[in-house]
Amino acid sequence: MTKKYFSIFCLASTTLFCSFISTQNPILELVKIEGGSFLMGSKDDNRIAENDEQKRHEVKVSPFEINRLEVTVWEWKEYCKKTKTALPKAPTWGWNDNYPITNITWFDAVKYCNWLSKQDGLKPAYTLAGPNVACDFTANGYRLPTEAEWEF
């Protein structure tokens, strides 16, 4: 049985992935990832690997769902309007409503996940207490994927 939650993810470049199809009702295009096992981490002879990338080990990933597309600038603008949140600094190429949102922080993405969860009547996955964030993996709300899910 696939756990019914949605993962959105944030790249190192701080591009958030999620999607709305309708301007009235957000519709997510979830893709089911069956899960499985893989080797995570660097090989022992990799001299440029960071300490947190060592030792290579087998990881099992449970089935999950993730959205197919990025959150667009337009979608982020809608979120900002509804939550009275400031837009991030515009990239040098400017804002294009169809482009993925950029220049957001991990905390911005977490807040977006919680907001989107509430919009859909789901239990938010994150609890925020100042700079501290806890994830309830049993919640049915949207969350960012774990490192293992991302790498899978």
LINNOR-V140663 format. One record per pair of residues at least 24 apart in sequence whose C-alpha atoms are under 10 Angstrom apart, sorted by the first residue. I is the first residue (numbers start at 1). GAP is how many residues later the second one is. D is the distance in Angstrom with one decimal. If there is no record, write none. Layout:
BEGIN
i->I gap->GAP d->D
i->I gap->GAP d->D
END
This chain:
BEGIN
i->1 gap->33 d->9.9
i->1 gap->61 d->9.7
i->1 gap->62 d->8.0
i->1 gap->63 d->9.8
i->2 gap->30 d->8.2
i->2 gap->31 d->9.0
i->2 gap->32 d->8.0
i->2 gap->33 d->9.4
i->2 gap->60 d->8.0
i->2 gap->61 d->5.4
i->2 gap->62 d->6.2
i->2 gap->63 d->8.1
i->3 gap->59 d->8.4
i->3 gap->60 d->6.8
i->3 gap->61 d->6.1
i->3 gap->62 d->8.0
i->3 gap->135 d->9.1
i->3 gap->136 d->10.0
i->3 gap->137 d->8.2
i->4 gap->28 d->9.8
i->4 gap->59 d->9.3
i->4 gap->60 d->7.3
i->4 gap->61 d->7.3
i->4 gap->135 d->9.4
i->4 gap->136 d->6.4
i->4 gap->137 d->8.6
i->4 gap->138 d->9.5
i->5 gap->25 d->9.5
i->5 gap->58 d->10.0
i->5 gap->59 d->6.8
i->5 gap->60 d->6.3
i->5 gap->61 d->8.2
i->5 gap->112 d->9.7
i->5 gap->117 d->9.3
i->5 gap->120 d->9.4
i->5 gap->132 d->9.2
i->5 gap->133 d->9.2
i->5 gap->134 d->7.9
i->5 gap->135 d->5.1
i->5 gap->136 d->5.9
i->5 gap->137 d->5.9
i->5 gap->138 d->7.8
i->6 gap->24 d->7.2
i->6 gap->25 d->9.1
i->6 gap->26 d->9.4
i->6 gap->58 d->7.2
i->6 gap->59 d->5.1
i->6 gap->60 d->5.3
i->6 gap->61 d->7.0
i->6 gap->107 d->9.2
i->6 gap->111 d->9.2
i->6 gap->134 d->8.0
i->6 gap->135 d->6.9
i->6 gap->136 d->4.7
i->6 gap->137 d->6.4
i->6 gap->138 d->8.2
i->6 gap->139 d->8.7
i->7 gap->24 d->9.8
i->7 gap->57 d->7.6
i->7 gap->58 d->6.1
i->7 gap->59 d->4.5
i->7 gap->60 d->6.6
i->7 gap->61 d->10.0
i->7 gap->106 d->8.6
i->7 gap->134 d->8.9
i->7 gap->135 d->5.7
i->7 gap->136 d->5.0
i->7 gap->137 d->5.0
i->7 gap->138 d->5.4
i->7 gap->139 d->9.0
i->7 gap->142 d->9.2
i->7 gap->143 d->9.6
i->8 gap->57 d->9.0
i->8 gap->58 d->6.0
i->8 gap->59 d->6.2
i->8 gap->60 d->9.0
i->8 gap->61 d->9.1
i->8 gap->62 d->8.5
i->8 gap->63 d->9.0
i->8 gap->101 d->8.5
i->8 gap->102 d->9.5
i->8 gap->104 d->9.7
i->8 gap->105 d->7.6
i->8 gap->134 d->7.1
i->8 gap->135 d->6.1
i->8 gap->136 d->4.9
i->8 gap->137 d->6.5
i->8 gap->142 d->9.9
i->9 gap->57 d->8.3
i->9 gap->58 d->8.7
i->9 gap->61 d->8.7
i->9 gap->62 d->9.8
i->9 gap->97 d->9.4
i->9 gap->100 d->8.0
i->9 gap->101 d->9.6
i->9 gap->104 d->9.7
i->9 gap->134 d->7.9
i->9 gap->135 d->4.9
i->9 gap->136 d->5.9
i->9 gap->137 d->8.9
i->9 gap->138 d->10.0
i->9 gap->140 d->9.9
i->9 gap->141 d->7.8
i->10 gap->60 d->9.3
i->10 gap->92 d->9.5
i->10 gap->94 d->8.9
i->10 gap->95 d->8.6
i->10 gap->96 d->7.0
i->10 gap->98 d->10.0
i->10 gap->99 d->7.1
i->10 gap->100 d->9.6
i->10 gap->134 d->7.2
i->10 gap->135 d->8.6
i->10 gap->140 d->9.5
i->11 gap->91 d->9.5
i->11 gap->95 d->9.3
i->11 gap->139 d->9.5
i->12 gap->93 d->9.6
i->12 gap->94 d->9.4
i->13 gap->89 d->7.2
i->13 gap->90 d->7.4
i->13 gap->91 d->8.7
i->13 gap->92 d->9.4
i->14 gap->86 d->9.8
i->14 gap->87 d->8.1
i->14 gap->88 d->5.6
i->14 gap->89 d->5.7
i->14 gap->90 d->5.5
i->14 gap->91 d->6.3
i->14 gap->92 d->7.3
i->14 gap->94 d->9.6
i->14 gap->95 d->8.7
i->15 gap->55 d->7.4
i->15 gap->56 d->7.9
i->15 gap->57 d->9.2
i->15 gap->84 d->9.9
i->15 gap->85 d->6.4
i->15 gap->86 d->5.7
i->15 gap->87 d->4.7
i->15 gap->88 d->7.1
i->15 gap->89 d->7.1
i->15 gap->90 d->9.0
i->15 gap->91 d->9.7
i->15 gap->94 d->9.2
i->16 gap->53 d->9.1
i->16 gap->54 d->5.9
i->16 gap->55 d->5.7
i->16 gap->56 d->8.3
i->16 gap->57 d->9.9
i->16 gap->60 d->9.4
i->16 gap->84 d->7.1
i->16 gap->85 d->6.3
i->16 gap->86 d->7.1
i->16 gap->87 d->9.3
i->16 gap->88 d->7.8
i->16 gap->89 d->9.3
i->16 gap->90 d->9.0
i->16 gap->92 d->9.4
i->16 gap->93 d->6.8
i->16 gap->96 d->9.5
i->16 gap->128 d->9.4
i->17 gap->49 d->8.9
i->17 gap->50 d->6.9
i->17 gap->51 d->7.7
i->17 gap->52 d->5.7
i->17 gap->53 d->3.4
i->17 gap->54 d->4.9
i->17 gap->55 d->8.2
i->17 gap->83 d->7.6
i->17 gap->84 d->8.5
i->17 gap->92 d->9.3
i->17 gap->127 d->9.3
i->18 gap->48 d->8.1
i->18 gap->49 d->5.3
i->18 gap->50 d->6.9
i->18 gap->51 d->5.3
i->18 gap->52 d->4.5
i->18 gap->53 d->4.4
i->18 gap->54 d->8.0
i->18 gap->57 d->9.2
i->18 gap->82 d->9.2
i->18 gap->95 d->9.6
i->19 gap->48 d->6.8
i->19 gap->49 d->7.4
i->19 gap->50 d->5.4
i->19 gap->51 d->5.7
i->19 gap->52 d->4.9
i->19 gap->53 d->7.1
i->19 gap->56 d->7.7
i->19 gap->57 d->10.0
i->19 gap->81 d->9.5
i->20 gap->47 d->9.8
i->20 gap->49 d->8.8
i->20 gap->50 d->9.1
i->20 gap->51 d->7.4
i->20 gap->52 d->8.3
i->20 gap->54 d->9.5
i->20 gap->55 d->6.9
i->21 gap->54 d->9.7
i->22 gap->53 d->10.0
i->23 gap->51 d->9.5
i->23 gap->52 d->8.5
i->23 gap->55 d->9.1
i->25 gap->94 d->9.8
i->25 gap->95 d->9.8
i->26 gap->49 d->9.2
i->26 gap->90 d->9.1
i->26 gap->93 d->9.1
i->26 gap->94 d->8.9
i->27 gap->93 d->9.9
i->28 gap->38 d->9.1
i->28 gap->39 d->6.4
i->28 gap->40 d->8.2
i->28 gap->41 d->8.8
i->29 gap->36 d->9.5
i->29 gap->37 d->8.1
i->29 gap->38 d->5.3
i->29 gap->39 d->5.7
i->29 gap->40 d->7.5
i->30 gap->34 d->9.5
i->30 gap->35 d->5.8
i->30 gap->36 d->5.3
i->30 gap->37 d->4.4
i->30 gap->38 d->6.0
i->30 gap->39 d->9.0
i->31 gap->33 d->8.4
i->31 gap->34 d->5.4
i->31 gap->35 d->5.4
i->31 gap->36 d->5.9
i->31 gap->37 d->6.1
i->31 gap->38 d->9.9
i->32 gap->31 d->7.3
i->32 gap->32 d->6.0
i->32 gap->33 d->4.5
i->32 gap->34 d->6.7
i->32 gap->35 d->8.8
i->32 gap->36 d->9.7
i->33 gap->28 d->9.4
i->33 gap->29 d->8.6
i->33 gap->30 d->5.6
i->33 gap->31 d->5.4
i->33 gap->32 d->5.7
i->33 gap->33 d->7.4
i->33 gap->116 d->9.2
i->33 gap->119 d->9.2
i->34 gap->27 d->8.5
i->34 gap->28 d->7.2
i->34 gap->29 d->4.5
i->34 gap->30 d->6.8
i->34 gap->31 d->8.5
i->35 gap->25 d->7.4
i->35 gap->26 d->4.9
i->35 gap->27 d->4.8
i->35 gap->28 d->4.3
i->35 gap->29 d->7.0
i->35 gap->30 d->9.8
i->35 gap->114 d->8.3
i->35 gap->117 d->7.9
i->36 gap->24 d->5.6
i->36 gap->25 d->5.3
i->36 gap->26 d->6.6
i->36 gap->27 d->7.7
i->36 gap->113 d->9.9
i->36 gap->116 d->8.3
i->37 gap->24 d->6.1
i->37 gap->25 d->8.9
i->37 gap->111 d->9.8
i->37 gap->115 d->8.2
i->38 gap->110 d->9.0
i->38 gap->113 d->9.1
i->38 gap->114 d->7.1
i->39 gap->109 d->9.7
i->39 gap->112 d->9.8
i->39 gap->113 d->9.2
i->40 gap->107 d->9.6
i->40 gap->108 d->7.5
i->40 gap->111 d->7.8
i->40 gap->112 d->8.7
i->41 gap->107 d->9.9
i->41 gap->110 d->9.9
i->59 gap->89 d->7.2
i->59 gap->90 d->9.6
i->59 gap->93 d->9.1
i->60 gap->88 d->8.3
i->60 gap->89 d->9.2
i->60 gap->92 d->9.3
i->61 gap->85 d->9.5
i->61 gap->87 d->6.9
i->61 gap->88 d->6.4
i->61 gap->89 d->10.0
i->61 gap->90 d->10.0
i->61 gap->91 d->7.6
i->62 gap->87 d->8.5
i->63 gap->86 d->9.3
i->64 gap->81 d->9.1
i->64 gap->85 d->8.4
i->65 gap->77 d->9.8
i->65 gap->80 d->9.5
i->66 gap->76 d->9.2
i->66 gap->77 d->9.4
i->66 gap->78 d->9.0
i->66 gap->79 d->8.2
i->66 gap->83 d->9.8
i->66 gap->84 d->10.0
i->69 gap->31 d->8.7
i->70 gap->28 d->9.7
i->70 gap->29 d->8.3
i->70 gap->30 d->5.5
i->70 gap->31 d->7.7
i->71 gap->27 d->9.0
i->71 gap->28 d->8.2
i->71 gap->29 d->5.5
i->71 gap->30 d->6.0
i->71 gap->31 d->9.2
i->72 gap->24 d->8.6
i->72 gap->25 d->6.3
i->72 gap->26 d->5.6
i->72 gap->27 d->5.3
i->72 gap->28 d->4.2
i->72 gap->29 d->5.1
i->72 gap->30 d->8.9
i->73 gap->24 d->4.7
i->73 gap->25 d->6.3
i->73 gap->26 d->5.8
i->73 gap->27 d->5.7
i->73 gap->28 d->4.6
i->73 gap->29 d->8.0
i->74 gap->24 d->6.6
i->74 gap->25 d->8.2
i->74 gap->26 d->8.7
i->74 gap->27 d->8.2
i->75 gap->24 d->9.9
i->75 gap->25 d->9.1
i->75 gap->26 d->8.3
i->76 gap->24 d->9.0
i->76 gap->25 d->6.7
i->76 gap->26 d->9.6
i->76 gap->28 d->10.0
i->76 gap->36 d->8.9
i->77 gap->24 d->9.1
i->79 gap->33 d->7.8
i->79 gap->36 d->8.4
i->79 gap->37 d->8.8
i->80 gap->32 d->9.5
i->82 gap->33 d->9.8
i->83 gap->29 d->9.7
i->83 gap->32 d->8.5
i->106 gap->38 d->9.3
i->107 gap->24 d->8.8
i->107 gap->25 d->9.9
i->107 gap->26 d->8.6
i->109 gap->34 d->8.7
i->109 gap->35 d->7.9
i->110 gap->25 d->9.6
i->110 gap->32 d->9.0
i->110 gap->33 d->7.0
i->110 gap->34 d->7.3
i->111 gap->32 d->9.6
i->112 gap->30 d->9.0
i->112 gap->31 d->9.1
i->113 gap->28 d->7.6
i->113 gap->29 d->5.2
i->113 gap->30 d->5.6
i->113 gap->31 d->7.6
i->114 gap->27 d->7.2
i->114 gap->28 d->6.8
i->114 gap->29 d->7.7
i->115 gap->26 d->9.5
i->115 gap->27 d->9.0
i->116 gap->25 d->8.1
i->116 gap->26 d->7.1
i->116 gap->27 d->9.6
i->117 gap->24 d->4.9
i->117 gap->25 d->5.6
i->117 gap->26 d->8.7
i->118 gap->24 d->9.3
END
